[in-house]
Amino acid sequence: MSSTLTTEMSSGTLRPASCRARMRPNAISSLLTKTAVASGIAAIPEVTAVFVSSDEMAFGLIRALHEAGRSVPEDVSVVSVDDIALAAYASPALTTVRQPFEAMGRAAALRLIAQIEGHEALGEVPSTDPQLIVRSSTAPPRARR
């Protein structure tokens, strides 16, 4: 499944452009992160850490920071969510929150099947235990000069 994205950087805002790129939705979020950050977060020297909602977005953010002359984690720490397989092999390796997607999916499927079969809900939704996986994309902020 692909989506069409058209963007142009102009005065720090996203605007329609004549260039069209076909890409998967995750690639779109990565591109939007990279584009927005290149003119925004990366240019703010006070920013010492950023949390994004997916590992793919973190990859775009790290690239934008690098292109803006900012180092990860020396200048800016980056943390995300998912812990996809590539997170450990990125440069720098990505600090991320691992979520128990399989357990979450299993619990949701069991609840859905019970409802379809006419049974009452099985009580409260079980809690999940996300896990912070600390890698090399985070560090204490540098001392102010």
Secondary structure by P-SEA (a helix, b strand, c coil): cbbbbbbbbcccbbbbccbbbbbcaaaaaaaaaaaaaaccccccccccccccccaaaaaaaaaaaaaacccccccbbbbbccccccccccccccbbbbcaaaaaaaaaaaaaaaaaaccccccccbbbbbbbbcccccccccccc
